[in-house]
Amino acid sequence: MRTKLLFLGVVALSPLLQGCFGSSQDSVFPVTGKVTYQGNPIESGTIVLDSVDGNTTAAMGEIVNGEIKAEAPAGEKIIRISAVRTKNEKDQYGELITESYIPAKYNGQSDIKRTVSPDEANVFELTLE
C-alpha cells in the first residue's frame, strides 16, 4: 500500500517537477559548419554555445578536422572555441606537454555571436585569425 501511494505521489508531482527543472526533451537543433585558425582547420577542439540572454542552457559540441558538430537550443549564442595541441616537449614525468593555442578573444573573452534557429540550417563558418 505504501509503495502504491509513493508511486502515485511521484506520478502526480512529475508535471510540476518537469516545469521546474525543464524537460529532458528540450528542443535542440543541429549546428554544423567549419572553423579555421590562422587559415588552417582546427584538428580537434570544442565549441561552446552560451546563451546571450541566459534563458537557455549552454551547449557544447566537438570540432574534428575543422568540422563543427553540436546541438543547441534556439536563440542568440556567444560562440567560444578551444583547442589544444601537443608540443615536442616532455614534462618532468616524461609526458608530452599540451598547450591551449586559441586566443582568449575566441573563447573566454569571445564576442562572436550567432543565432541558432529552429527553422533554418545552422551552418556556422568561423574564421579565427
WOLINTA-V457549 format. One record per residue. N is the residue number from 1. SS is DSSP state (H for helix, E for strand, L for the rest). Layout:
# WOLINTA-V457549
{{N;SS} {N;SS}}
This chain:
# WOLINTA-V457549
{{1;L} {2;H} {3;H} {4;H} {5;H} {6;H} {7;H} {8;H} {9;H} {10;H} {11;H} {12;H} {13;H} {14;H} {15;H} {16;H} {17;H} {18;H} {19;H} {20;H} {21;H} {22;L} {23;L} {24;L} {25;L} {26;L} {27;L} {28;L} {29;E} {30;E} {31;E} {32;E} {33;E} {34;E} {35;E} {36;E} {37;E} {38;L} {39;L} {40;E} {41;E} {42;L} {43;L} {44;E} {45;E} {46;E} {47;E} {48;E} {49;E} {50;E} {51;E} {52;L} {53;L} {54;L} {55;L} {56;L} {57;L} {58;L} {59;E} {60;E} {61;E} {62;E} {63;E} {64;E} {65;L} {66;L} {67;E} {68;E} {69;E} {70;E} {71;E} {72;E} {73;L} {74;L} {75;E} {76;E} {77;E} {78;E} {79;E} {80;E} {81;E} {82;E} {83;E} {84;E} {85;E} {86;E} {87;E} {88;E} {89;E} {90;E} {91;L} {92;L} {93;L} {94;L} {95;L} {96;E} {97;E} {98;E} {99;E} {100;E} {101;L} {102;L} {103;L} {104;H} {105;H} {106;H} {107;L} {108;L} {109;L} {110;L} {111;L} {112;L} {113;E} {114;E} {115;E} {116;E} {117;L} {118;L} {119;L} {120;L} {121;L} {122;E} {123;E} {124;E} {125;E} {126;E} {127;E} {128;E} {129;L}}
